[in-house]
Amino acid sequence: MAGHSKFKNIMHRKGRADAARSKLFSKLSREITVAAKAGMPDPAMNPRLRLAVANARAESMSKDVIERAIKKAQGGDAETYEEIRYEGFGPGGVGVIVEVLTDNRNRAASNVRSIFSKNGGNLGETGAVSFMFDRVGQIVYPAAAGSEDQVMEAAIEAGAEDVESDEESHTIYTAFEQLSEVASALEKALGEAKSTSIAWRPKSLTPVSGDPAATLMKLIEGLEDDDDVQNVYSNEDIAADELERLAG
């Protein structure tokens, strides 16, 4: 995951921020609508909706847009979205998990399969890759939230399991069953998080470099650009200097 987060930061620095933000807002709105439709339309009574709204606010989504996304779930003409997980391998044997939220299963499957095949990867059966990952709670804070020591101390006090820090962010991991409890404790110590989610964390990383690393970056970028794809997780390990060279 560390390599993947650095990859995403580089892509943002390459001038994709505006387009990426538009897509991010669309995906956040879709998650709010699905969460509201699956349970109560009140975030206080719906943990999934509460998480979705918190993540949207952390990305500076306006209150009006959030409320429209919730109201959309209550309308009779609201789309019915299906949650699907795809698993496959990218260049260099890197494991990739793709979470999709779509109103058209056939379109999503076709697009994901095509992106894999065009970028040196191949889809596998369900379970082909997920055993290489742990299902965890993931809480992300900007680097400005505190020093590594301060965040580590707060994470330990909150009952978290691990922390990864770099120059741009602190990522705190916890058992997914304890995500809400740990997130609440961290908010008291560090303020509002940038994002809080259930995620897939690699148990180990797969080293990749050279041409396979470049093709893998295109694969992940292509998946994240797809409108049906909500999240992409991968277990590559690409050295920082290699990432900078590839981003060129």
Summary of the structure (lengths in Angstrom):
residues: 248
radius of gyration: 18.0
end to end distance: 21.4
largest distance: 51.8
contacts: 788
relative contact order: 0.18
helix: 55%
strand: 23%
